[in-house]
């Protein structure tokens, strides 16, 4: 979501009908503050989020949680953020998946579902 036009379109075509939706925002682009504010106004069920560093993501953790917005991140090797990839997670799951979870991520898209499931079972 990039601007007020996106907000208006989503408000009238999606939110007005009570349809749960996934937003997407980027913390690593010019205008990120506006994108983030629009997401908080929309309060989607989940938001796919892109960032350059885990610290950048963690800085927003509490605000997303308070708004009831779940965060989704890809660790797929070709679309991951900040080098947090499936390949790296297989070598050190806590350094990738654990850090994402600690930073507030609730959904991880991965090609390594069995390994993630094993990691989650040991994390409890």
N, C-alpha and C positions, 0 to 999 in steps of 0.2 A: 504494500500500500504506500503510495507516494504523496498524495495530496488530498485536499478537500474534495476534489471531484471523485476520487476513489471512495472517500467516506460517504458522500452523498449517494453514489451509485449503490454501494453495499447497504447503506441504511434503508433505501427505498426498495431495493430488489431482493434483499436477502433477510435482513433483520426484521423488516415489517411483516414477514411471513413466518417468523419464528424458526427459521432454518439454521441449524448449527453449521458453522463454517470454520474453515481454517484460514487464518490470516498468514501473511508472510511479511517479515520486516528485516531490515539490515541495520546493524549497529556500526557497520564499517563503511558507510558512504556519506557524502555530503547530504545534509538534510535528514540525517538519522533521527535527530530529536523530534522533528515533525512527524516522521513515520511512527516513532514510538508513541508519541502522544495520540495519534489517530488510533493506534491499536488499543490503547487504554480507554479511549472513548467508545470503541466498538465492543470491547470485551468479548472476543471470540472464545470458543471452547478451547482452541489450541492455536498456537502461533509458531510457524516454522521460522527460525531465527538464524541469521548469519552474523558472524563476528570475526574479528582478527585475533583476539586473545581471550583466553578463558576469564581473565580479570574483567574484561569489558562486559562479558556476559554476567558474571557474578555480581557486578555492581548493580544490576537491575533485578536480581533474584527476588528480593522481598517485595518489590513493587508489583511484579508479575503475580507472585503468590497471593498478595493481598487483593488483587483484582480478580483472582480466580482463573487466571489465564495459564494454561499448561504450555510448556515450551517443548518444541520438537526440533531435534538436530539430526542431521545426516552424518554418519561416520563412513559412508560409502567412500571408497578410495578416490573417486574422481570428483566428488562434490562436497567433501568435508570442509569444516572450518578450522582454521588455526592448526592444521596438521594433525587433527584428532581423527585418525583414520582407522578403519577396520584392521589394516595391516599392523599398525602400531598397537592397537588394542589386543591383538593376539599375542604380542610380545609382553605387554604390560597392561592388563585390563584396568587396573586402578588408575593408571596415568591417563587413560582416555575415558573410558566409561565412568569410572569412579569420579573423576574430576567434573565431568558433565553433570552427573547426578548431584554432586555437591554444589554445583553452580545453579541448580534449580531446574535442570532439564527433566522432564517427565516421560518423554517419548524419544527413542533413539531408533532411527532407520539404519539398519545394518544388513549386510550380506552374511553376517556371522551370528545368526540368531541362536544357534545352539551354544556357542561360546558365551554370548551375552547372558543367556538364561543360566548357565553354569555360574558365571560371575555373580549374577544377582542372588542366586541361592546361597553363595558363600558370603555375601555382603551383609546379610541380615544379622 
